[in-house]
Every structure is written in structure tokens, then in C-alpha cells.
């Protein structure tokens, strides 16, 4: 076979692969159904968006409901469901809890690596930990815990170093993971084998503290997560 014929064959093969992939994606989209979420949410009439209610009072934390973030309104798909609460303890400790629930467009769920650096936070450490979740059906929840740092100008003009703790995971019906690639893999497998687009939610808690207080702060946020999660997240069920 001449070099010219080889180039033509390669070009045609590439076109067929592109067409085949596009056709497969079109077929999947036309024949898939949207799965059930792994959080407690109420359908909103007229679409696939859902009402998510995070608990108002947890332990000694009270909270205020936060309005839908501008990034949700402007950049995320219109079928994205969202909930956010700012929790404040009696000793002044605070944490922000967020839930982002995808609809038929999976791009609602994005890589966590993009959020914090875009807001000036530097990721110092990444770890996976398991949290004991109580309730009627106790279980262990695997989450990612990131330690981050930032600086800001204090009122006197000096630069103040601060640390942040970002705890997050992804959840869908009967499945949780702290790993973004694992979530994508599971989503693809369910689409190909069951014709179901899993409906994932991205759950996160964020708080800040002074450098050196990370361990004590994480111990406190663990308590908040363990007590609040049963109020809005469905426990896993045994595989059938």
C-alpha cells in the first residue's frame, strides 16, 4: 500500500470513528433515563430541578439559608439544583455547606480542583478520611479532606495567613465516593449497561482557621457533618 493510500485510509477511519462516537452519544442521550438522587429532595413542577433542604439547626449550630450563588445562575446548566447554608456555632466557629445536584446535564458536577484555586486558595494537602455517620442506619462515609491556605489584608494593613478545610464527596442513589474519576466511571458504566444517567450530587463543607488549628477545627467540622448528613442524604442500601 502506498503512503498516499495509507493516509486516505487513516483519514476515512478517523471520520468513521468520530461519526460512530457521535452516533453512540446521540443514541445514549435519546434512550437514557435520569436516575434517582442520593439526597432527600422534592421535585419542582415543570422540570427536573429539585428543592433541597439542608437542616436549619444542628447540634449547637444555627444557620442561615444562602441565596443561589451567581456561578450557579450564570455558568452551571439551568437544570442544576442547589442548596447552601452558613452554619454558626455558639463559640463563633462557622462552616459553609453546599449541595449541587445535577439534572440531565452532568457538567453541573465539576472537578473540585477548579473551585478553590480560582478563589486564591492554595491546596497544601489532600487526604481521604472516613466519617462515622449515625442515624437509623449507621455507616462510614468516605470523603476527601483538603487543607488549603490563603492570605488577606488585615484591617491594620498587614498580611494575615489563614488555613482552610474543604471536605467533600459525591453521592447518588446507593453510592458515594470522594473521587471525581470514580464518579465519572460509574456514570459511564450505568449509561452503557443500564441506560441510566446517574443523578449525582456534589456535597461540600468549608471552614477557615488560624494556622496550627487545623486538627481541632476538623474535629469540630466532623461533628457537624456527622449530625447533619442524615438529615438530607439517603443512607446506602445493601446491593440486591
C-alpha positions as CSV (number, residue, x, y, z in Angstrom):
1,X,0.0,0.0,0.0
2,X,1.3,3.4,-1.0
3,X,1.8,6.2,1.5
4,X,-1.0,8.2,-0.1
5,X,-3.4,5.3,0.2
6,X,-2.4,4.8,3.8
7,X,-3.2,8.5,4.6
8,X,-6.6,8.2,2.9
9,X,-7.4,5.1,4.8
10,X,-6.4,6.7,8.1
11,X,-8.4,9.8,7.3
12,X,-11.5,7.7,6.5
13,X,-11.1,5.5,9.6
14,X,-10.8,8.6,11.8
15,X,-14.0,10.1,10.3
16,X,-15.9,6.8,10.9
17,X,-14.7,6.7,14.5
18,X,-15.8,10.3,15.1
19,X,-19.2,9.6,13.4
20,X,-19.6,6.4,15.4
21,X,-18.8,8.1,18.7
22,X,-21.2,11.0,17.9
23,X,-23.9,8.5,16.9
24,X,-23.4,6.4,20.1
25,X,-23.6,9.6,22.3
26,X,-26.7,10.7,20.5
27,X,-28.3,7.3,20.9
28,X,-27.4,7.2,24.6
29,X,-28.9,10.6,25.2
30,X,-32.1,9.6,23.4
31,X,-32.6,6.3,25.2
32,X,-31.3,7.0,28.7
33,X,-33.4,7.8,31.8
34,X,-32.4,10.0,34.7
35,X,-31.7,8.1,37.8
36,X,-32.8,8.9,41.4
37,X,-30.7,11.2,43.6
38,X,-28.9,10.0,46.7
39,X,-30.2,13.0,48.7
40,X,-33.6,13.9,50.0
41,X,-35.1,16.3,47.5
42,X,-38.6,17.3,46.4
43,X,-39.3,17.6,42.6
44,X,-40.2,21.1,41.4
45,X,-43.1,21.1,38.9
46,X,-42.2,21.9,35.3
47,X,-38.8,20.4,35.0
48,X,-36.1,18.2,36.6
49,X,-34.9,20.7,39.2
50,X,-35.5,19.7,42.9
51,X,-35.9,21.5,46.2
52,X,-33.1,20.6,48.6
53,X,-33.5,21.4,52.3
54,X,-30.4,21.4,54.5
55,X,-31.1,21.2,58.2
56,X,-31.5,24.6,59.9
57,X,-30.2,23.7,63.4
58,X,-27.5,21.0,64.0
59,X,-26.0,20.4,67.5
60,X,-25.2,23.9,68.8
61,X,-25.1,25.3,65.2
62,X,-27.7,27.6,63.9
63,X,-27.8,28.6,60.2
64,X,-28.9,31.0,57.6
65,X,-30.0,29.9,54.1
66,X,-27.7,31.3,51.4
67,X,-29.2,32.6,48.1
68,X,-28.3,30.7,44.9
69,X,-24.7,31.5,44.0
70,X,-24.0,33.6,40.9
71,X,-21.9,30.8,39.5
72,X,-25.0,28.5,39.6
73,X,-27.2,31.1,37.9
74,X,-24.7,32.2,35.2
75,X,-22.5,29.2,34.5
76,X,-24.0,25.9,35.5
77,X,-26.7,24.2,33.5
78,X,-30.2,25.5,34.0
79,X,-31.4,22.2,35.4
80,X,-28.9,22.3,38.3
81,X,-30.4,22.2,41.8
82,X,-28.6,23.9,44.6
83,X,-28.7,24.4,48.3
84,X,-26.3,26.3,50.7
85,X,-26.3,27.1,54.4
86,X,-24.0,29.1,56.6
87,X,-23.7,27.4,60.0
88,X,-22.6,29.3,63.1
89,X,-21.8,27.7,66.4
90,X,-22.2,29.3,69.8
91,X,-18.4,29.6,70.2
92,X,-18.1,31.5,66.9
93,X,-17.0,28.6,64.8
94,X,-18.6,28.5,61.4
95,X,-18.9,26.4,58.2
96,X,-20.4,26.7,54.8
97,X,-22.3,23.6,53.5
98,X,-23.2,23.3,49.8
99,X,-25.1,20.7,47.7
100,X,-25.0,20.8,43.9
101,X,-27.4,18.3,42.2
102,X,-27.1,17.6,38.5
103,X,-30.1,17.2,36.2
104,X,-29.8,15.8,32.7
105,X,-26.5,17.6,32.1
106,X,-23.6,16.1,34.0
107,X,-21.5,19.2,33.7
108,X,-23.2,20.6,36.8
109,X,-20.7,18.4,38.7
110,X,-17.2,19.8,38.2
111,X,-13.7,19.0,39.4
112,X,-13.1,20.3,42.9
113,X,-9.6,21.4,41.8
114,X,-11.1,24.3,39.9
115,X,-13.0,26.0,42.7
116,X,-10.5,26.8,45.4
117,X,-7.5,27.9,43.3
118,X,-9.8,30.1,41.4
119,X,-10.6,31.9,44.6
120,X,-7.0,32.4,45.6
121,X,-6.7,29.3,47.9
122,X,-3.6,27.1,47.6
123,X,-4.0,23.4,48.2
124,X,-1.5,22.2,50.7
125,X,-2.6,18.7,51.4
126,X,-5.1,16.1,50.1
127,X,-6.3,13.2,52.2
128,X,-9.1,10.7,52.2
129,X,-10.8,10.0,55.5
130,X,-13.9,8.0,56.7
131,X,-16.5,9.7,58.8
132,X,-18.9,7.8,61.0
133,X,-22.5,8.7,60.1
134,X,-25.1,8.0,62.7
135,X,-28.8,7.7,62.3
136,X,-31.2,4.8,61.8
137,X,-28.7,3.1,59.6
138,X,-25.1,4.0,60.7
139,X,-22.4,3.8,58.0
140,X,-18.9,5.1,57.1
141,X,-18.7,7.9,54.6
142,X,-15.5,8.2,52.6
143,X,-14.7,11.8,51.9
144,X,-11.9,14.0,50.7
145,X,-10.3,16.4,53.1
146,X,-8.2,19.2,51.6
147,X,-6.1,21.6,53.7
148,X,-5.7,24.9,51.9
149,X,-4.1,28.3,52.7
150,X,-4.6,31.9,51.7
151,X,-3.5,35.4,52.8
152,X,-5.6,38.5,53.3
153,X,-5.1,42.1,54.4
154,X,-6.0,42.7,58.0
155,X,-7.6,46.0,59.0
156,X,-4.2,47.3,60.0
157,X,-2.9,46.6,56.5
158,X,-0.7,43.6,57.5
159,X,-0.9,40.3,55.7
160,X,-2.6,37.5,57.7
161,X,-2.1,33.8,56.8
162,X,-5.2,31.6,57.2
163,X,-5.9,27.9,56.7
164,X,-9.0,26.4,55.3
165,X,-10.5,22.9,55.4
166,X,-12.6,21.7,52.5
167,X,-14.4,18.4,52.9
168,X,-16.4,17.0,50.0
169,X,-17.8,13.9,48.4
170,X,-20.2,12.8,45.6
171,X,-23.4,10.9,46.1
172,X,-26.1,9.3,44.0
173,X,-28.6,6.6,44.8
174,X,-26.9,3.8,46.8
175,X,-23.4,5.0,46.0
176,X,-20.9,7.6,47.4
177,X,-17.3,8.4,46.6
178,X,-14.9,11.2,47.2
179,X,-13.1,10.6,43.9
180,X,-14.2,12.5,40.8
181,X,-12.8,10.0,38.2
182,X,-14.6,7.2,40.1
183,X,-17.9,9.1,39.8
184,X,-17.4,9.6,36.0
185,X,-16.5,5.9,35.5
186,X,-19.6,4.8,37.4
187,X,-21.8,7.2,35.4
188,X,-20.5,5.8,32.1
189,X,-20.9,2.2,33.1
190,X,-24.5,2.8,34.2
191,X,-25.3,4.6,30.9
192,X,-23.8,1.8,28.8
193,X,-25.2,-1.2,30.7
194,X,-28.5,0.1,32.1
195,X,-29.4,3.1,30.0
196,X,-29.5,5.2,33.2
197,X,-27.8,8.5,33.8
198,X,-27.0,8.5,37.4
199,X,-28.0,11.7,39.2
200,X,-25.0,12.7,41.2
201,X,-24.8,15.5,43.9
202,X,-21.6,17.2,44.9
203,X,-21.6,17.9,48.7
204,X,-19.1,20.1,50.4
205,X,-18.3,21.8,53.7
206,X,-15.8,24.6,54.1
207,X,-14.4,26.5,57.0
208,X,-11.3,28.5,57.9
209,X,-9.0,28.7,60.9
210,X,-5.6,30.1,62.0
211,X,-2.5,28.1,61.0
212,X,-1.9,25.3,63.6
213,X,-5.6,24.9,64.5
214,X,-6.4,22.6,61.6
215,X,-6.8,19.4,63.6
216,X,-9.1,21.0,66.2
217,X,-11.1,22.7,63.5
218,X,-11.5,19.4,61.6
219,X,-12.7,17.6,64.8
220,X,-15.5,20.2,65.0
221,X,-16.5,20.1,61.4
222,X,-16.6,16.3,61.6
223,X,-19.3,16.6,64.3
224,X,-21.3,19.0,62.1
225,X,-21.1,16.7,59.1
226,X,-21.9,13.5,61.1
227,X,-25.0,15.2,62.6
228,X,-26.3,17.0,59.5
229,X,-25.8,14.3,56.8
230,X,-28.6,12.0,57.9
231,X,-31.0,15.0,57.6
232,X,-30.5,15.4,53.9
233,X,-28.6,12.4,52.5
234,X,-30.1,8.9,52.0
235,X,-28.2,6.0,53.6
236,X,-26.7,3.4,51.3
237,X,-28.8,0.2,50.8
238,X,-27.4,-3.3,50.5
239,X,-26.9,-4.4,46.9
240,X,-29.6,-6.6,45.5
